[in-house]
Amino acid sequence: MKTSSGDIGRPVVDLREYLVMLWARKWLILLCTLLFGGLALAWTLTRTPVYVATSKVLVLPPQNAGLADALGASDPQAFINTEAQLVRSGPVVRSVANGLQPSVPISDLETKVRVAVVPTTNVLEIGYPASTPERAQAIAERFAESYLASRTATRAAMLRARGVSAKDDAGQVIQEATLPTSPASPQLVVNVALGLVVGFLIGLGVAFVLDARAGRVHGRSDLERRVGAPVLAVVPKDRALGKLQRPIVPTEQGKRTGASEAYATLATNVRYILSHEGLQTITITSSLAGEGKSMTCANLAVALAQAGQSVLVVSSDLRAPRIESIFGLNGGRGLSDVVAGRAPLFEAIERSTLTSVSVLKSGHVSSSPVAVLSKLESAGVLPDLRSAFDVVLFDAPPILPVADAGVLASLTDGVLLVHNPRKANSRAVSESRDRLEVVGAHIVGVVFNAVEKEYEPYYGSHYGAVYDSRADNSASTTP
């Protein structure tokens, strides 16, 4: 599968992959959410509660026509708005303050009183906040009474000036202030809910920042874009697998596990690629050490052998060989000895006692692994192996630390890259791809290794489904 470098580098990530990233950092997001929710709760509990009581006053327009004109009652909206402002007037506020115990500064009364006009009515809502329900109720009632008394007195004085002795009431209280049963502020539920929301959003932001700094791969499609090859299998993380020193046989004791199913899927997909592209030799490598390439190589070999193919695994990681221990073999003559002419090729190949897989061990330590690997073709090793086995898998060193994998990749038919999302980031994957492209390697696919169980629904249990279906449809033609 070839992909242009422009397509490979394009940072296109779907929603499912963002969900994978957020799930991976769920504890961080939860911590931020609870932290800010707790801070909001603590802040709320330390605030002094404020109670608000409200009286409703019906403002009556003047009955005398001349007085109505003088007070601007011809425009009902302007009239009621003016009356609302007069609630804070000096005479009203001084009347409220007079005899109020404990006393409150006039400036505080002016700024704290709350006046609102009920829409499309002549009703004023007069409210006042205080630290106790009783105090709020008493001052709200005093404001309503003082306002009506002040405005009624003003109207009487204006009528007397016009020689009219009739009384003209300014209005009446239609709803007395009731005793508040709960504080208006702080609002415990609202503040905690807001704190939780803010904490959650901050947690999301921190998660995205950390993810950007880490440069992790966002799931299957992101990995495929960066490598330019399909994901052939997703191997779930299995702690028991890390402790084993032998491959998992997919049908071991008739019991199938998630990992064994993944290796069976990988084998099916690899068989399809090998048969349809005419490939035999595959280099299995990873960006960095510890991503699980050796165990992947061993399990793929077992699964292919169970499918009826003759398989050879070459322990070509001459610096830190693991294939021997995985297949239960002791040290001895191997690849380095064959290339140096110290041992015949087929005499150095052993059959594992654990499986039907043949193994060519790494051999005696070489001072120049790159030189040994670069002679595989000229020494006739590769041609002889191609003629003797259906599939030859080379367990190579990681790509980035040393040059060995690049040498093998240039000599074999294809490369299978193993990626562990907890070991290598996106930059390592991209650099690995670049190094393989430089040597002209053909990347046939990628294995997503050690995926956490809870992430599998996001990465998709159907990975490799395209190859599975094609392989099934062409099974009758597969050698």
C-alpha positions as CSV (number, residue, x, y, z in Angstrom):
1,M,0.0,0.0,0.0
2,K,1.6,3.2,-1.1
3,T,0.6,6.6,0.3
4,S,2.0,9.9,-0.7
5,S,4.0,11.7,2.0
6,G,1.4,14.5,1.9
7,D,-1.4,12.1,2.7
8,I,0.7,10.4,5.4
9,G,1.5,13.5,7.3
10,R,-2.0,15.0,7.2
11,P,-3.2,15.2,10.8
12,V,-6.8,13.9,10.1
13,V,-8.3,12.3,13.2
14,D,-11.9,11.2,13.6
15,L,-14.1,11.5,16.6
16,R,-13.6,7.9,17.6
17,E,-9.9,8.4,17.9
18,Y,-10.3,11.5,20.1
19,L,-12.6,9.4,22.4
20,V,-9.8,6.8,22.7
21,M,-7.4,9.6,23.7
22,L,-9.8,11.0,26.3
23,W,-10.5,7.6,27.7
24,A,-6.8,7.0,28.1
25,R,-6.7,10.2,30.3
26,K,-10.0,9.6,32.0
27,W,-8.6,9.7,35.5
28,L,-6.9,13.1,34.9
29,I,-10.2,14.5,33.6
30,L,-12.1,13.0,36.5
31,L,-9.5,14.5,39.0
32,C,-9.9,18.0,37.5
33,T,-13.6,17.7,37.5
34,L,-13.8,16.7,41.2
35,L,-11.1,19.2,42.2
36,F,-12.9,22.2,40.8
37,G,-16.3,20.8,42.0
38,G,-14.8,20.5,45.5
39,L,-13.3,24.0,45.3
40,A,-16.7,25.4,44.3
41,L,-18.3,23.6,47.2
42,A,-15.7,24.9,49.7
43,W,-16.0,28.4,48.4
44,T,-19.8,28.3,48.6
45,L,-19.8,27.0,52.2
46,T,-17.5,29.8,53.3
47,R,-19.7,32.5,51.9
48,T,-22.1,34.4,54.1
49,P,-25.7,33.6,52.9
50,V,-27.7,36.4,51.5
51,Y,-31.5,36.4,51.7
52,V,-33.8,38.5,49.5
53,A,-37.3,39.5,50.4
54,T,-39.6,41.2,47.9
55,S,-42.7,43.4,48.3
56,K,-45.1,44.2,45.4
57,V,-46.6,47.6,45.1
58,L,-49.4,48.6,42.7
59,V,-48.7,52.3,41.6
60,L,-52.0,54.2,40.9
61,P,-52.0,57.0,38.3
62,P,-53.1,60.4,39.6
63,Q,-56.9,60.9,39.5
64,N,-56.6,64.7,39.0
65,A,-55.9,65.5,35.3
66,G,-53.6,68.4,36.1
67,L,-51.6,66.3,38.6
68,A,-51.4,63.5,36.0
69,D,-50.0,65.9,33.5
70,A,-47.5,67.2,36.0
71,L,-46.3,63.8,36.9
72,G,-46.1,62.6,33.3
73,A,-48.8,60.0,33.7
74,S,-50.0,60.5,30.1
75,D,-47.1,58.2,29.1
76,P,-47.7,55.1,31.2
77,Q,-44.4,53.5,30.6
78,A,-42.4,56.6,31.3
79,F,-44.6,57.2,34.4
80,I,-44.0,53.8,35.9
81,N,-40.2,53.9,35.1
82,T,-40.0,57.3,36.9
83,E,-41.8,55.9,39.9
84,A,-39.3,53.0,40.0
85,Q,-36.4,55.4,40.2
86,L,-38.1,57.4,43.0
87,V,-38.0,54.3,45.3
88,R,-34.3,55.2,45.7
89,S,-35.0,58.9,46.3
90,G,-33.6,60.7,49.3
91,P,-36.9,61.1,51.2
92,V,-37.8,57.4,50.8
93,V,-34.3,56.1,51.8
94,R,-34.1,58.5,54.8
95,S,-37.6,57.4,55.9
96,V,-36.4,53.7,55.7
97,A,-33.2,54.5,57.6
98,N,-35.0,56.4,60.4
99,G,-35.3,54.2,63.4
100,L,-33.8,51.1,61.7
101,Q,-32.0,48.9,64.2
102,P,-29.3,48.0,63.7
103,S,-28.7,51.1,61.6
104,V,-27.7,50.9,58.0
105,P,-25.9,53.7,56.1
106,I,-28.1,55.5,53.6
107,S,-25.6,54.9,50.8
108,D,-25.9,51.1,51.5
109,L,-29.7,51.3,51.4
110,E,-29.6,53.2,48.1
111,T,-27.3,50.7,46.4
112,K,-28.7,47.5,47.8
113,V,-32.5,48.0,47.2
114,R,-33.7,46.2,44.1
115,V,-36.5,47.7,42.1
116,A,-38.1,46.1,39.0
117,V,-41.2,46.9,37.0
118,V,-43.4,43.9,36.2
119,P,-43.7,44.0,32.4
120,T,-46.9,45.5,31.0
121,T,-48.2,46.5,34.5
122,N,-48.0,49.3,37.0
123,V,-46.6,46.9,39.6
124,L,-43.2,47.5,41.3
125,E,-41.2,44.7,42.9
126,I,-39.2,46.1,45.7
127,G,-36.6,43.7,47.1
128,Y,-33.8,43.9,49.6
129,P,-30.9,41.6,50.4
130,A,-29.7,40.9,54.0
131,S,-27.7,38.4,56.0
132,T,-30.9,37.1,57.8
133,P,-34.4,36.4,56.4
134,E,-36.0,38.6,59.1
135,R,-33.8,41.5,58.2
136,A,-34.5,41.2,54.5
137,Q,-38.2,41.0,55.1
138,A,-38.4,44.0,57.4
139,I,-36.4,46.4,55.2
140,A,-38.3,45.3,52.0
141,E,-41.5,46.1,53.8
142,R,-40.2,49.5,55.1
143,F,-39.2,50.4,51.5
144,A,-42.6,49.7,50.2
145,E,-44.4,51.6,53.0
146,S,-42.0,54.5,52.9
147,Y,-42.3,54.8,49.1
148,L,-46.1,54.9,49.2
149,A,-46.1,57.3,52.1
150,S,-43.6,59.6,50.4
151,R,-45.4,59.6,47.0
152,T,-48.8,60.1,48.6
153,A,-47.5,63.1,50.6
154,T,-45.9,64.5,47.4
155,R,-49.2,64.3,45.5
156,A,-51.1,65.9,48.4
157,A,-48.7,68.8,48.5
158,M,-49.0,69.3,44.7
159,L,-52.8,69.3,44.9
160,R,-52.8,71.8,47.7
161,A,-50.7,74.1,45.6
162,R,-53.4,73.9,43.0
163,G,-56.1,74.6,45.6
164,V,-57.4,71.1,45.6
165,S,-58.1,69.4,48.9
166,A,-58.9,65.9,47.5
167,K,-56.7,62.9,48.5
168,D,-54.9,61.0,45.7
169,D,-53.2,57.8,46.9
170,A,-50.0,56.8,45.2
171,G,-50.8,53.1,45.3
172,Q,-51.0,50.1,47.6
173,V,-49.1,47.1,48.7
174,I,-50.5,44.1,46.9
175,Q,-48.0,41.5,48.2
176,E,-46.2,41.9,51.4
177,A,-42.6,40.6,51.7
178,T,-42.6,37.0,52.8
179,L,-39.9,35.5,55.0
180,P,-37.3,33.9,52.7
181,T,-36.8,30.2,53.4
182,S,-33.5,29.8,51.5
183,P,-30.7,32.1,50.6
184,A,-30.6,33.8,47.2
185,S,-26.8,33.4,47.2
186,P,-24.5,31.6,47.3
187,Q,-26.4,28.9,45.3
188,L,-24.9,25.6,46.4
189,V,-26.2,23.4,43.6
190,V,-25.5,26.0,40.8
191,N,-22.0,26.8,42.1
192,V,-21.0,23.1,42.4
193,A,-22.5,22.3,39.0
194,L,-20.6,25.2,37.5
195,G,-17.4,24.0,39.2
196,L,-17.8,20.5,37.9
197,V,-18.4,21.8,34.4
198,V,-15.4,24.1,34.5
199,G,-13.2,21.3,36.0
200,F,-14.3,19.0,33.2
201,L,-13.5,21.5,30.5
202,I,-10.1,22.2,32.1
203,G,-9.5,18.5,32.3
204,L,-10.3,18.1,28.6
205,G,-7.9,21.0,27.8
206,V,-5.1,19.5,29.9
207,A,-5.7,16.1,28.3
208,F,-5.4,17.6,24.8
209,V,-2.3,19.5,25.7
210,L,-0.6,16.5,27.2
211,D,-1.6,14.4,24.2
212,A,-0.1,17.0,21.8
213,R,3.1,17.1,23.8
214,A,3.3,13.3,23.9
215,G,2.6,13.1,20.2
216,R,0.8,9.8,20.6
217,V,-0.9,8.0,17.7
218,H,-4.7,8.5,17.7
219,G,-5.9,5.0,16.8
220,R,-6.1,2.9,13.7
221,S,-6.6,5.4,10.9
222,D,-4.0,7.8,12.3
223,L,-1.4,5.0,12.4
224,E,-2.4,3.9,8.9
225,R,-1.9,7.4,7.6
226,R,1.5,7.8,9.2
227,V,2.8,4.4,8.1
228,G,1.1,4.2,4.7
229,A,0.0,0.7,5.3
230,P,-3.1,-1.1,6.7
231,V,-3.5,-2.2,10.3
232,L,-3.6,-6.0,10.0
233,A,-4.5,-6.8,13.6
234,V,-5.1,-5.4,17.0
235,V,-3.6,-7.4,19.8
236,P,-5.2,-6.7,23.2
237,K,-2.9,-6.1,26.2
238,D,-2.5,-9.4,28.1
239,R,-0.4,-9.2,31.3
240,A,0.0,-12.9,31.3
241,L,1.4,-12.8,27.8
242,G,4.3,-10.6,29.0
243,K,5.3,-13.2,31.5
244,L,5.3,-16.1,29.1
245,Q,8.5,-17.2,27.4
246,R,6.7,-19.0,24.6
247,P,4.2,-18.1,21.9
248,I,0.5,-18.3,22.5
249,V,-0.9,-21.1,20.3
250,P,-4.2,-19.9,19.0
251,T,-6.0,-23.2,19.7
252,E,-4.1,-24.1,22.8
253,Q,-6.2,-26.6,24.8
254,G,-9.2,-25.7,22.7
255,K,-9.4,-22.3,24.5
256,R,-9.2,-19.1,22.4
257,T,-8.3,-15.8,24.0
258,G,-8.4,-12.2,22.7
259,A,-4.7,-12.3,21.9
260,S,-4.8,-15.7,20.1
261,E,-7.8,-14.5,18.0
262,A,-5.8,-11.4,17.1
263,Y,-2.8,-13.5,16.0
264,A,-5.1,-15.8,14.0
265,T,-6.5,-12.7,12.2
266,L,-3.0,-11.4,11.6
267,A,-2.0,-14.8,10.1
268,T,-5.0,-14.8,7.8
269,N,-4.2,-11.3,6.6
270,V,-0.5,-12.0,6.1
271,R,-1.3,-15.2,4.1
272,Y,-3.5,-13.1,1.8
273,I,-0.8,-10.5,1.3
274,L,1.9,-13.1,0.7
275,S,-0.2,-15.1,-1.8
276,H,-1.5,-12.1,-3.8
277,E,1.7,-10.1,-3.8
278,G,4.0,-13.1,-4.3
279,L,6.0,-12.5,-1.1
280,Q,7.9,-15.0,1.0
281,T,10.4,-13.1,3.3
282,I,9.1,-10.7,5.9
283,T,11.1,-8.5,8.3
284,I,9.2,-7.9,11.6
285,T,10.4,-4.8,13.4
286,S,9.3,-1.9,15.5
287,S,10.3,1.7,16.1
288,L,11.7,1.2,19.5
289,A,12.6,-1.7,21.8
290,G,10.0,-3.2,24.0
291,E,7.0,-2.9,21.5
292,G,6.5,-6.7,21.3
293,K,8.0,-7.5,17.9
294,S,9.6,-10.8,18.9
295,M,6.5,-12.2,20.5
296,T,4.5,-11.0,17.5
297,C,6.9,-12.7,15.2
298,A,6.7,-16.0,17.2
299,N,2.9,-16.0,17.4
300,L,2.5,-15.2,13.7
301,A,4.9,-18.0,12.8
302,V,2.9,-20.5,14.9
303,A,-0.4,-19.3,13.4
304,L,0.9,-19.6,9.9
305,A,2.3,-23.1,10.6
306,Q,-1.1,-24.2,12.0
307,A,-2.6,-23.1,8.7
308,G,-0.4,-25.6,6.9
309,Q,2.5,-23.5,5.8
310,S,6.2,-24.3,6.3
311,V,7.5,-21.5,8.4
312,L,11.1,-20.5,9.4
313,V,11.8,-17.8,12.0
314,V,15.2,-16.2,11.7
315,S,16.6,-14.7,14.9
316,S,18.2,-11.8,13.2
317,D,18.3,-9.4,16.2
318,L,22.0,-10.2,16.7
319,R,22.4,-7.6,19.4
320,A,19.6,-8.8,21.8
321,P,18.1,-12.1,20.4
322,R,14.9,-13.3,22.0
323,I,13.5,-15.9,19.6
324,E,15.6,-18.7,21.1
325,S,14.2,-18.3,24.6
326,I,10.6,-17.9,23.2
327,F,10.8,-21.2,21.3
328,G,12.7,-22.9,24.1
329,L,16.0,-23.3,22.3
330,N,19.5,-23.2,23.6
331,G,22.3,-21.1,22.1
332,G,24.6,-22.4,19.5
333,R,25.3,-22.1,15.8
334,G,23.1,-19.8,13.9
335,L,22.8,-17.0,11.4
336,S,26.1,-15.3,12.1
337,D,27.9,-18.7,11.8
338,V,26.2,-19.5,8.5
339,V,27.1,-16.2,6.9
340,A,30.7,-16.5,8.1
341,G,30.9,-20.0,6.6
342,R,31.4,-21.7,10.0
343,A,28.2,-23.8,9.7
344,P,26.0,-25.2,6.8
345,L,22.7,-23.4,6.6
346,F,20.3,-26.3,7.0
347,E,22.4,-27.9,9.8
348,A,22.0,-24.7,11.8
349,I,18.2,-24.7,11.4
350,E,16.3,-26.4,14.3
351,R,12.7,-27.4,14.8
352,S,11.2,-26.0,18.0
353,T,10.1,-28.6,20.5
354,L,7.1,-26.5,21.4
355,T,5.7,-25.9,17.9
356,S,6.1,-27.0,14.3
357,V,8.0,-23.9,13.5
358,S,11.6,-24.1,12.3
359,V,14.1,-21.6,13.8
360,L,17.5,-20.3,12.7
361,K,19.1,-18.9,15.8
362,S,21.2,-15.8,15.9
363,G,24.5,-17.7,16.4
364,H,27.6,-16.5,18.0
365,V,28.0,-12.9,18.9
366,S,29.2,-10.7,16.0
367,S,31.2,-7.5,16.4
368,S,29.4,-6.1,13.3
369,P,25.7,-7.2,13.0
370,V,25.2,-4.9,10.0
371,A,28.0,-6.5,8.1
372,V,26.5,-10.0,8.8
373,L,23.0,-9.0,7.7
374,S,24.1,-7.2,4.6
375,K,25.7,-10.5,3.3
376,L,22.5,-12.6,3.5
377,E,21.9,-12.3,-0.2
378,S,25.4,-12.6,-1.4
379,A,26.1,-15.6,0.9
380,G,23.1,-17.4,-0.7
381,V,21.2,-17.5,2.5
382,L,18.0,-15.8,1.3
383,P,17.7,-17.7,-2.0
384,D,18.1,-21.0,-0.2
385,L,15.6,-20.1,2.5
386,R,13.1,-19.0,-0.2
387,S,13.4,-22.4,-1.9
388,A,13.0,-24.4,1.3
389,F,10.1,-22.6,3.1
390,D,6.8,-21.1,2.3
391,V,7.3,-18.2,4.7
392,V,10.5,-16.8,6.3
393,L,10.1,-14.3,9.1
394,F,13.0,-12.2,10.3
395,D,12.9,-11.0,13.9
396,A,14.8,-7.7,13.4
397,P,16.1,-5.1,15.9
398,P,14.1,-1.9,16.3
399,I,14.5,0.6,13.5
400,L,15.5,3.8,15.3
401,P,18.3,2.7,17.7
402,V,20.3,0.8,15.1
403,A,20.7,0.4,11.3
404,D,20.2,-3.4,11.3
405,A,16.5,-3.4,10.6
406,G,17.0,-1.1,7.6
407,V,19.5,-3.6,6.1
408,L,17.1,-6.5,6.5
409,A,14.2,-4.4,5.2
410,S,16.0,-3.7,2.0
411,L,16.7,-7.4,1.4
412,T,13.4,-9.0,2.3
413,D,10.1,-8.8,0.3
414,G,8.2,-6.8,2.9
415,V,8.2,-5.3,6.4
416,L,5.6,-5.8,9.1
417,L,5.8,-3.0,11.7
418,V,4.7,-3.6,15.3
419,H,3.5,-0.5,17.2
420,N,2.8,-0.3,20.9
421,P,1.0,2.9,21.7
422,R,2.6,3.1,25.2
423,K,6.1,2.7,23.9
424,A,6.4,4.8,20.7
425,N,4.8,8.1,19.8
426,S,3.7,9.4,16.5
427,R,7.1,11.0,15.8
428,A,8.9,7.7,16.2
429,V,6.4,6.0,13.8
430,S,6.8,8.7,11.2
431,E,10.6,8.6,11.5
432,S,10.6,4.8,11.2
433,R,8.5,5.0,8.0
434,D,10.9,7.6,6.6
435,R,13.9,5.3,7.3
436,L,12.2,2.4,5.7
437,E,11.3,4.4,2.6
438,V,14.9,5.5,2.2
439,V,16.1,1.9,1.8
440,G,13.2,1.1,-0.5
441,A,11.4,-1.2,1.9
442,H,7.8,-2.4,1.2
443,I,5.7,-2.0,4.4
444,V,3.0,-4.6,4.1
445,G,1.1,-3.7,7.3
446,V,1.1,-2.7,10.9
447,V,0.2,-4.6,14.1
448,F,-1.4,-2.5,16.9
449,N,0.1,-4.3,19.9
450,A,-0.8,-4.3,23.6
451,V,-4.0,-2.3,23.3
452,E,-5.8,-1.8,26.6
453,K,-8.9,-3.9,26.8
454,E,-11.3,-1.0,27.3
455,Y,-10.0,0.7,24.1
456,E,-10.8,-2.2,21.8
457,P,-14.3,-1.0,20.9
458,Y,-12.7,2.3,19.7
459,Y,-9.8,0.7,17.8
460,G,-12.2,-1.8,16.4
461,S,-12.4,-5.6,16.7
462,H,-12.9,-5.7,13.0
463,Y,-9.4,-4.7,12.1
464,G,-8.2,-6.5,9.0
465,A,-11.8,-7.3,8.0
466,V,-11.1,-6.2,4.4
467,Y,-8.2,-8.7,4.2
468,D,-10.3,-11.4,6.0
469,S,-13.1,-11.2,3.5
470,R,-10.8,-11.2,0.5
471,A,-8.8,-14.1,2.0
472,D,-12.0,-16.1,2.5
473,N,-13.3,-15.4,-1.0
474,S,-10.0,-16.5,-2.5
475,A,-9.3,-19.4,-0.1
476,S,-9.7,-21.9,-2.9
477,T,-6.9,-20.3,-4.9
478,T,-4.5,-19.8,-2.0
479,P,-1.6,-22.3,-2.2
